[in-house]
Amino acid sequence: MKMNYENFIIRYRWWLIITPFIITLLAAIPLLNTRINPDLEKYLPDDTPAMLSKAKIDSLFGNSDPVIIIFETDDVLNPNTLNRIKSISKSLNRTKEFEQVISLFDTKNIKSEYGAMIVDPVVKRIPKTSEKREELREEIKHNELAYKLVVSEDFTKTVLILKVAPGISDNEIIELVDQALDEFPGDETVYKGGTPYLRVQVNNDISKDMLILMPLGLLIMILFLILSFREIRGVILPFLVVSMSIVISLGFFPLMGWELSIITILAPIMMIAIANNYGVHFIARYQELNAGHPEWSMKDITREVLLKLKKPVIITGLTTIAGIMGLIVHILLPAQQLGVAASLGIAFALILSVTFIPAMMAIQKKGKVLKSLTHAKSSPIDRILSYFANISTTRPIIVLFVFGSFLLFSGAGIAFLHVDSNSENFLPPSHPFRQATAITNEDFGGTKYLTVLFEGDMKDPELLKRMDHYESVLESNPMIGSVTSIASMIKIMSRSLNEEGEPFYDKIPGSRDAIAQYLELYAMSGDPEDFEGLVNFDYTQALMIVQFRADTKNALDDIIEEVDLLTKDDPNRSLIGGYCLVDKELSEAVVNGQYNSLIFAIGIIAFLLILIFKSFNSGWLGSLPLVYTVIALFGTMGWIGIKLDIATAMLSSIAIGIGVDYTIHFFWRYKQELELGKSYPEAITTTLRTTGRGIAINAFSVIMGFVILFVSSFLTIKYFAFLIIFSVLLCLLCALILIPSLCMLIKPKFLETNHLKK
């Protein structure tokens, strides 16, 4: 017997069955070391400007990611609430895990008594009578360090802000806070916010998603395969391929020292959705041959399936990998990692599909012939495919008009597409963390912080006056809640040392000695360490902290630009930093990464198509459904208000990688039918009724794989699921209607003659 590829598979079938199980077992060992990284900062390379700036500021002034605890009640000045906050504040102040605790009992009230500066806590004594309570209320209203920053305008909410010490894990922080809240219970509604809480929540939700989504996805895939093929081999073989590819893909993360993230949890779902594609075509062709040639043995069918499908399956696998590898040019590290790991898993699934699946088929007995394939009974999918064949061959102009009209309408929505890198929006609006964020934005100045680092003599009156000017300009912006610096503290001191109407009241002193004297007077009543978050010990470096709210990328960009333009010519400005700059760079990375991966993916796929079919026309015709889908996809996002974020930004590469398969399978079978001497309409009709069935099952298998993402804990992943399903449907319709119609009209030459060796 001639030792060609088909005979090689049959001869060494047992080796080809056993070896994948051994490889999978070895790949599963590193899974024990899998770790999760919920920190969005780590998604960007460490050498980006925002990361470098934030690292420098954190090294000088400590961690800038505070924990925020909000208490809500009818009146936060009632004795029970104040006693609870005092107890919690004292408890947390005694721990080494927190460098600073800010509450009504820690925030300062700088005032004048008998011509001297007095520095007391905002709440020095808890009021026991309603009169004392109202006195305290009026005092707080005139304290710019507390009013609308630590206490809400209506006094129904107050906040506890915790500055975390270096090297403390998020879980330790949350445990300490929860212990304090449990130790000192109360009737107040408590909301928890801040980046550490977000990281813990994301970490928990990633773990939950992995435990729920993967088993549910496999179950849905099994049910769909049962309905599609109605025999056990049509379920078991793709299931084994998918399961092994998941292990290979996930095992690669700990092997490379990578951690799972919001983005990379898509890897197993992509395997469920994509890795069974190639096996689906083998099962569909086996059932077709089993119905058409009942006299053939299982080995004969296996040989014929391999002969007809190994090339198109390998080609579609390579183009899928090429599309997804477009993620490696993305600036976001998890996107790059997903591109590599998913491509590796798909490559393994591809190898199994052309070795393991036919080897398993060769040792099995023939199954029963499906009635729908003997023309005794036509299934719904067969009737739909026949309809597609009819309209493609008889009304191609109408098809082009309909597709073109939809493209123009949907594509117009791109003008309304916006970018969102706000990590808070990963969670649904009803989530407690989002509620805490909304309250902070509404009542406490905002959740965003921008810090400007100044270097020089921080007791220089000219420098402090410039900083004071910047603060005055910025505070006029309604989106900015507060601006704080050593300059603003000096002005508050001036009000306590001078009477209203005097020349030096509410002003920066004109000499360095006067400023130094203010600080000495403060130290006599207060604690010099009160300013350690604003200025360093020797007064050579200081921060101007801008607190604001920004719900959109444009709002964020506007405030960053305003601060930058206002301070850029200052000779003492060193740099601008803050987590919001990381958000800004994430937004830019989302857009740039989208462009880069999109161009890379379409370019490499067009190049592969040109090589495969030896025609430049194959490049543009094969890429047409992909370009069509991408334009319609982003336009639809604009129309319905879904923003481009770190998850949805990967849509194009993944959709392109999936969608190109359908066109290639159509081209391949259509070419084979033309070579048999059939006319264009006959070739299209036969292709859609046969290979079209495999394409449709393949596409709906992908859709069912991604449907499970709707139960994800993350809003952005749910949007991703909807959009990837939408894009797969578009790619499917393009392959089954648009491309056949174009073939009827232009009759591409590269499909008419045999350019490829069989």
CORGI-V776752 format. One record per residue. N is the residue number from 1. SS is DSSP state (H for helix, E for strand, C for the rest). Layout:
# CORGI-V776752
N:SS  N:SS
This chain:
# CORGI-V776752
1:C  2:C  3:C  4:C  5:H  6:H  7:H  8:H  9:H  10:H  11:H  12:C  13:H  14:H  15:H  16:H  17:H  18:H  19:H  20:H  21:H  22:H  23:H  24:H  25:H  26:H  27:H  28:H  29:H  30:H  31:H  32:H  33:H  34:C  35:C  36:E  37:C  38:C  39:C  40:H  41:H  42:H  43:H  44:C  45:C  46:C  47:C  48:C  49:H  50:H  51:H  52:H  53:H  54:H  55:H  56:H  57:H  58:H  59:H  60:H  61:H  62:C  63:C  64:C  65:C  66:C  67:E  68:E  69:E  70:E  71:E  72:E  73:C  74:C  75:C  76:C  77:C  78:C  79:H  80:H  81:H  82:H  83:H  84:H  85:H  86:H  87:H  88:H  89:H  90:H  91:H  92:H  93:H  94:C  95:C  96:C  97:C  98:E  99:E  100:E  101:E  102:E  103:C  104:C  105:C  106:C  107:C  108:E  109:E  110:E  111:E  112:E  113:E  114:C  115:C  116:E  117:E  118:E  119:E  120:E  121:E  122:C  123:C  124:C  125:C  126:C  127:C  128:C  129:C  130:H  131:H  132:H  133:H  134:H  135:H  136:H  137:H  138:H  139:H  140:H  141:H  142:C  143:C  144:C  145:C  146:C  147:E  148:C  149:C  150:C  151:E  152:C  153:C  154:C  155:C  156:C  157:E  158:E  159:E  160:E  161:E  162:E  163:E  164:E  165:C  166:C  167:C  168:C  169:C  170:H  171:H  172:H  173:H  174:H  175:H  176:H  177:H  178:H  179:H  180:H  181:H  182:H  183:H  184:C  185:C  186:C  187:C  188:C  189:E  190:E  191:E  192:E  193:E  194:E  195:H  196:H  197:H  198:H  199:H  200:H  201:H  202:H  203:H  204:H  205:H  206:H  207:H  208:H  209:H  210:H  211:H  212:H  213:H  214:H  215:H  216:H  217:H  218:H  219:H  220:H  221:H  222:H  223:H  224:H  225:H  226:H  227:H  228:H  229:H  230:C  231:C  232:C  233:H  234:H  235:H  236:H  237:H  238:H  239:H  240:H  241:H  242:H  243:H  244:H  245:H  246:H  247:H  248:H  249:H  250:H  251:H  252:H  253:H  254:H  255:H  256:C  257:C  258:C  259:C  260:E  261:C  262:C  263:C  264:C  265:C  266:H  267:H  268:H  269:H  270:H  271:H  272:H  273:H  274:H  275:C  276:C  277:H  278:H  279:H  280:H  281:H  282:H  283:H  284:H  285:H  286:H  287:H  288:H  289:H  290:H  291:H  292:H  293:C  294:C  295:C  296:C  297:C  298:H  299:H  300:H  301:H  302:H  303:H  304:H  305:H  306:H  307:H  308:H  309:H  310:H  311:H  312:H  313:H  314:H  315:H  316:H  317:H  318:H  319:H  320:H  321:H  322:H  323:H  324:H  325:H  326:H  327:H  328:H  329:H  330:C  331:C  332:C  333:H  334:H  335:H  336:H  337:H  338:H  339:H  340:H  341:H  342:H  343:H  344:H  345:H  346:H  347:H  348:H  349:H  350:H  351:H  352:H  353:H  354:H  355:C  356:H  357:H  358:H  359:H  360:H  361:H  362:H  363:C  364:C  365:C  366:C  367:C  368:C  369:C  370:C  371:H  372:H  373:H  374:H  375:C  376:C  377:C  378:C  379:C  380:H  381:H  382:H  383:H  384:H  385:H  386:H  387:H  388:H  389:H  390:H  391:H  392:H  393:H  394:H  395:C  396:H  397:H  398:H  399:H  400:H  401:H  402:H  403:H  404:H  405:H  406:H  407:H  408:H  409:H  410:H  411:H  412:H  413:H  414:H  415:H  416:H  417:C  418:C  419:E  420:C  421:C  422:C  423:H  424:H  425:H  426:H  427:C  428:C  429:C  430:C  431:C  432:H  433:H  434:H  435:H  436:H  437:H  438:H  439:H  440:H  441:H  442:H  443:H  444:C  445:C  446:C  447:C  448:E  449:E  450:E  451:E  452:E  453:E  454:E  455:E  456:C  457:C  458:C  459:C  460:C  461:H  462:H  463:H  464:H  465:H  466:H  467:H  468:H  469:H  470:H  471:H  472:H  473:H  474:H  475:H  476:C  477:C  478:C  479:C  480:E  481:E  482:E  483:E  484:E  485:C  486:H  487:H  488:H  489:H  490:H  491:H  492:H  493:H  494:H  495:H  496:H  497:H  498:C  499:C  500:C  501:C  502:C  503:C  504:C  505:C  506:C  507:C  508:C  509:C  510:C  511:C  512:H  513:H  514:H  515:H  516:H  517:H  518:H  519:H  520:H  521:H  522:H  523:H  524:H  525:H  526:C  527:C  528:H  529:H  530:H  531:H  532:C  533:C  534:C  535:E  536:C  537:C  538:C  539:C  540:C  541:E  542:E  543:E  544:E  545:E  546:E  547:E  548:E  549:C  550:C  551:C  552:C  553:H  554:H  555:H  556:H  557:H  558:H  559:H  560:H  561:H  562:H  563:H  564:H  565:H  566:H  567:H  568:C  569:C  570:C  571:C  572:C  573:E  574:E  575:E  576:E  577:E  578:C  579:H  580:H  581:H  582:H  583:H  584:H  585:H  586:H  587:H  588:H  589:H  590:H  591:H  592:H  593:H  594:H  595:H  596:H  597:H  598:H  599:H  600:H  601:H  602:H  603:H  604:H  605:H  606:H  607:H  608:H  609:H  610:H  611:H  612:H  613:H  614:C  615:C  616:H  617:H  618:H  619:H  620:H  621:H  622:H  623:H  624:H  625:H  626:H  627:H  628:H  629:H  630:H  631:H  632:H  633:H  634:H  635:H  636:H  637:H  638:H  639:H  640:H  641:C  642:C  643:C  644:E  645:C  646:C  647:C  648:H  649:H  650:H  651:H  652:H  653:H  654:H  655:H  656:H  657:H  658:H  659:H  660:H  661:H  662:H  663:H  664:H  665:H  666:H  667:H  668:H  669:H  670:H  671:H  672:H  673:H  674:H  675:H  676:C  677:C  678:C  679:C  680:H  681:H  682:H  683:H  684:H  685:H  686:H  687:H  688:H  689:H  690:C  691:H  692:H  693:H  694:H  695:H  696:H  697:H  698:H  699:H  700:H  701:H  702:H  703:H  704:H  705:H  706:H  707:H  708:H  709:H  710:H  711:H  712:C  713:C  714:C  715:H  716:H  717:H  718:H  719:H  720:H  721:H  722:H  723:H  724:H  725:H  726:H  727:H  728:H  729:H  730:H  731:H  732:H  733:H  734:H  735:H  736:H  737:H  738:H  739:H  740:H  741:H  742:H  743:H  744:H  745:H  746:H  747:C  748:C  749:H  750:H  751:H  752:C  753:C  754:C  755:C  756:C  757:C  758:C
